[in-house]
Amino acid sequence: MTYIVTDNCIRCKYTDCVEVCPVDCFYEGENFLVIHPDECIDCGVCEPECPAEAIKPDTEPGLDKWLQINTEYAKIWPNITVKRDPMEEAREMDGVEGKYELYFSPNPGKGD
C-alpha cells in the first residue's frame, strides 16, 4: 500500500502534508502535489494533515488513475519538504468536482 494525492488537491495545494512526511516523498506541480509511491513508507501521517482530504490510501477502490498520475509526475516534478501558503483560490476550489479535467497543469512547481 502507498498513499496518493487525488483530485481535490488541484488548485488548493495545501502543503501541511509535506511538513510531516518523514521520508520527503512529496513532489510539487504548478497547482497540485503528488506522492512518490516507491518512496512512501505507508505511515499515514500525511492523510489527516490535508485540509482538503485529498490524500488517500491506494487500496481504496477507483484510485488506479491517481496512482498512475502520482507515479508519473513524482519522477519529473521537484521535491517539496517545507510548508507554504495554499493557493489563493484554495477555499473556493475545495470540493469542486472534475478538477483534473478542468484545471490540472503538468508544469512543475518550485520545489524547495
C-alpha positions as CSV (number, residue, x, y, z in Angstrom):
1,M,0.0,0.0,0.0
2,T,1.0,3.6,-0.5
3,Y,-0.7,6.9,-0.1
4,I,-1.6,9.1,-3.1
5,V,-2.8,12.6,-3.8
6,T,-6.1,12.9,-5.6
7,D,-8.3,15.4,-7.5
8,N,-9.2,17.7,-4.6
9,C,-5.6,18.9,-4.2
10,I,-5.7,20.6,-7.6
11,R,-5.8,24.4,-7.2
12,C,-5.8,24.1,-3.4
13,K,-2.3,22.7,-2.9
14,Y,-2.2,22.8,0.8
15,T,1.3,21.8,2.0
16,D,0.6,20.8,5.5
17,C,1.3,17.2,4.5
18,V,4.8,17.8,3.2
19,E,5.9,19.1,6.6
20,V,5.0,15.9,8.5
21,C,6.3,13.4,5.9
22,P,9.3,11.6,7.5
23,V,10.7,10.5,4.1
24,D,10.1,13.6,2.0
25,C,8.2,11.8,-0.7
26,F,6.1,14.8,-1.9
27,Y,6.7,16.4,-5.3
28,E,5.3,19.7,-6.4
29,G,3.5,20.7,-9.6
30,E,2.3,24.1,-10.5
31,N,-1.1,23.5,-8.9
32,F,-1.0,20.1,-7.4
33,L,1.1,17.8,-5.2
34,V,1.9,14.1,-5.7
35,I,3.4,11.4,-3.6
36,H,6.1,9.1,-5.0
37,P,4.7,5.7,-4.3
38,D,8.1,4.0,-4.3
39,E,9.3,6.3,-1.6
40,C,6.2,6.4,0.6
41,I,6.6,4.2,3.7
42,D,2.8,4.0,4.2
43,C,3.0,5.6,7.6
44,G,-0.2,7.6,7.0
45,V,0.8,10.8,8.9
46,C,0.1,13.0,5.9
47,E,-3.5,11.9,5.4
48,P,-5.1,13.6,8.4
49,E,-3.0,16.8,7.8
50,C,-4.6,17.5,4.4
51,P,-7.4,20.1,4.9
52,A,-8.9,19.2,1.5
53,E,-8.9,15.4,2.3
54,A,-7.1,14.8,-1.0
55,I,-4.7,12.1,0.3
56,K,-6.0,8.5,0.2
57,P,-4.5,5.0,0.6
58,D,-4.2,3.4,-2.9
59,T,-6.2,0.5,-1.6
60,E,-9.4,2.5,-1.9
61,P,-11.4,1.4,-4.9
62,G,-11.2,3.5,-8.1
63,L,-7.9,5.2,-7.5
64,D,-5.8,3.4,-10.1
65,K,-5.8,6.6,-12.3
66,W,-4.4,8.6,-9.3
67,L,-1.7,6.1,-8.6
68,Q,-0.6,6.4,-12.2
69,I,-0.6,10.2,-12.0
70,N,1.3,10.3,-8.8
71,T,3.9,7.8,-10.1
72,E,4.4,9.7,-13.4
73,Y,4.7,13.2,-12.0
74,A,6.8,12.3,-8.9
75,K,9.5,11.3,-11.4
76,I,9.7,14.7,-13.1
77,W,8.5,17.3,-10.6
78,P,10.8,18.8,-7.9
79,N,10.7,17.6,-4.3
80,I,9.0,19.7,-1.7
81,T,9.6,19.4,2.1
82,V,8.5,22.7,3.5
83,K,5.1,24.1,4.2
84,R,3.9,27.1,2.1
85,D,0.7,29.1,1.8
86,P,-2.0,27.3,-0.1
87,M,-3.1,28.7,-3.5
88,E,-5.2,31.9,-3.3
89,E,-8.3,30.1,-4.6
90,A,-7.9,27.1,-2.2
91,R,-11.1,27.7,-0.2
92,E,-13.2,28.2,-3.3
93,M,-11.8,25.2,-5.1
94,D,-12.1,22.8,-2.2
95,G,-14.7,20.2,-3.2
96,V,-15.1,21.3,-6.8
97,E,-15.8,18.2,-9.0
98,G,-13.8,17.3,-12.1
99,K,-10.7,19.4,-11.3
100,Y,-8.3,17.1,-13.1
101,E,-10.1,17.6,-16.5
102,L,-10.7,21.3,-15.9
103,Y,-7.6,22.6,-14.2
104,F,-4.7,20.1,-13.9
105,S,-1.3,21.6,-15.0
106,P,1.5,19.2,-15.9
107,N,4.0,22.1,-15.3
108,P,6.4,21.6,-12.3
109,G,6.2,23.7,-9.2
110,K,9.1,25.5,-7.4
111,G,10.1,22.7,-5.0
112,D,12.4,23.5,-2.2
